[in-house]
């Protein structure tokens, strides 16, 4: 998606800039991840708000996604599309910076040991990082964000 492109593009660009000032891939990954994670969310957040409302709606509440977006705009204005974005950016800043720092550290180790066992370690480490961070910690944060959107939606309707 375009958000992934914005995230990965900004991550690599920022990491290259950070590497000019520090020789540590780990620190560069930490710094670049702290900024690029929120960039990925900023570009897609309004679309995600519409998607959440669309999926949580009663059957046939809206005929099209565009009708959903228009009604959201008329009931909540532009600010409705950005409610919860600061918390989401804070969450992704921490999550992505730690994830990328660990990834860059693992990549450094693997570069030094270029063998099959190291490649298996990298794949397993990536899976462990993704599963532990995304599925456990972030699942709760995503649930909180969705409930916050639904709560503001039901508050506006009543």
C-alpha positions as CSV (number, residue, x, y, z in Angstrom):
1,X,0.0,0.0,0.0
2,X,1.0,3.6,-0.3
3,X,1.4,3.8,3.5
4,X,4.0,1.0,3.5
5,X,5.8,2.8,0.7
6,X,5.8,6.0,2.7
7,X,7.0,4.2,5.8
8,X,9.8,2.1,4.1
9,X,10.9,5.0,1.8
10,X,11.1,7.5,4.7
11,X,12.8,4.8,6.9
12,X,15.6,4.1,4.4
13,X,16.1,7.8,3.6
14,X,16.2,8.7,7.3
15,X,18.5,5.8,8.1
16,X,21.0,6.8,5.4
17,X,21.0,10.4,6.8
18,X,21.5,9.1,10.4
19,X,24.4,6.9,9.2
20,X,26.2,10.0,8.1
21,X,26.2,11.2,11.7
22,X,26.7,7.9,13.5
23,X,28.5,4.7,12.6
24,X,26.0,2.5,14.5
25,X,23.3,0.8,12.3
26,X,21.4,0.1,15.5
27,X,21.2,3.7,16.5
28,X,20.4,4.7,12.9
29,X,17.6,2.2,12.8
30,X,16.2,3.4,16.2
31,X,16.2,7.1,15.0
32,X,14.8,6.4,11.6
33,X,12.1,4.1,12.9
34,X,11.0,6.6,15.5
35,X,10.2,9.1,12.7
36,X,9.2,6.8,9.8
37,X,6.5,4.8,11.7
38,X,4.4,7.9,12.3
39,X,4.9,9.0,8.7
40,X,3.4,5.7,7.5
41,X,0.3,6.3,9.7
42,X,-0.1,10.0,8.9
43,X,-0.5,9.3,5.2
44,X,-3.2,6.5,5.7
45,X,-5.0,7.5,8.9
46,X,-8.0,9.2,7.3
47,X,-8.6,6.2,5.1
48,X,-8.3,3.9,8.1
49,X,-10.9,6.0,10.0
50,X,-13.4,5.6,7.1
51,X,-12.6,1.9,6.8
52,X,-13.2,1.3,10.6
53,X,-16.5,3.2,10.4
54,X,-17.5,1.4,7.2
55,X,-16.8,-2.1,8.7
56,X,-18.5,-1.3,12.0
57,X,-21.6,0.1,10.4
58,X,-25.0,-1.6,10.4
59,X,-25.8,-3.4,7.1
60,X,-26.9,-1.0,4.4
61,X,-26.2,2.1,6.6
62,X,-24.2,3.5,3.6
63,X,-24.4,2.5,0.0
64,X,-20.8,3.3,-0.8
65,X,-17.6,4.0,1.1
66,X,-17.7,7.5,-0.4
67,X,-21.2,8.0,1.2
68,X,-19.7,6.9,4.5
69,X,-16.8,9.3,4.2
70,X,-19.1,12.2,3.3
71,X,-21.4,11.6,6.3
72,X,-18.4,11.3,8.6
73,X,-17.2,14.7,7.2
74,X,-20.6,16.3,7.7
75,X,-21.0,15.0,11.2
76,X,-17.5,15.5,12.5
77,X,-15.6,17.7,10.1
78,X,-12.0,17.2,9.1
79,X,-10.9,16.7,12.7
80,X,-12.9,13.4,12.9
81,X,-10.5,11.9,10.3
82,X,-7.6,12.6,12.6
83,X,-9.0,11.7,16.1
84,X,-6.6,9.4,17.7
85,X,-3.7,10.1,15.3
86,X,-1.4,11.5,18.0
87,X,-1.7,8.3,20.1
88,X,-1.3,6.1,17.0
89,X,1.9,8.1,16.1
90,X,3.3,7.7,19.6
91,X,2.6,4.0,19.6
92,X,4.1,3.4,16.1
93,X,7.1,5.6,17.0
94,X,8.0,3.3,19.9
95,X,7.1,0.1,18.2
96,X,8.8,0.8,14.9
97,X,11.9,2.3,16.4
98,X,12.4,-0.8,18.7
99,X,11.6,-3.2,15.9
100,X,14.0,-1.6,13.4
101,X,16.7,-1.3,16.0
102,X,16.5,-5.0,16.7
103,X,16.4,-5.8,13.0
104,X,19.5,-3.6,12.3
105,X,21.3,-5.3,15.2
106,X,20.4,-8.7,13.9
107,X,21.5,-7.8,10.4
108,X,24.9,-6.6,11.7
109,X,25.4,-10.0,13.4
110,X,24.3,-11.9,10.3
111,X,26.6,-9.8,8.1
112,X,29.5,-11.0,10.2
113,X,28.5,-14.6,10.1
114,X,27.3,-15.2,6.6
115,X,26.2,-18.8,6.9
116,X,23.0,-20.8,6.7
117,X,22.5,-20.9,10.4
118,X,22.7,-17.1,10.6
119,X,20.1,-16.7,7.8
120,X,17.7,-19.0,9.7
121,X,18.4,-16.9,12.8
122,X,17.4,-13.7,10.9
123,X,14.2,-15.2,9.6
124,X,13.3,-16.6,13.0
125,X,14.2,-13.3,14.7
126,X,12.0,-11.3,12.3
127,X,9.1,-13.6,13.0
128,X,9.6,-13.4,16.7
129,X,9.8,-9.6,16.7
130,X,6.8,-9.3,14.5
131,X,4.6,-11.7,16.4
132,X,5.5,-10.5,19.9
133,X,5.3,-6.8,19.2
134,X,2.4,-6.7,16.6
135,X,0.2,-9.4,18.0
136,X,0.5,-8.8,21.7
137,X,1.2,-5.2,22.4
138,X,-0.2,-3.6,19.3
139,X,-3.4,-5.7,19.3
140,X,-4.4,-4.1,22.5
141,X,-3.6,-0.6,21.3
142,X,-5.5,-1.2,18.0
143,X,-8.5,-2.4,20.0
144,X,-8.4,0.8,22.2
145,X,-8.1,2.9,19.0
146,X,-11.1,1.2,17.4
147,X,-13.2,1.5,20.5
148,X,-12.3,5.2,20.8
149,X,-13.5,5.7,17.2
150,X,-16.7,3.7,17.9
151,X,-17.3,5.6,21.1
152,X,-17.0,9.0,19.4
153,X,-19.2,7.8,16.6
154,X,-22.0,6.6,19.0
155,X,-21.6,9.7,21.1
156,X,-22.2,11.9,18.0
157,X,-25.2,9.8,16.9
158,X,-27.0,10.0,20.3
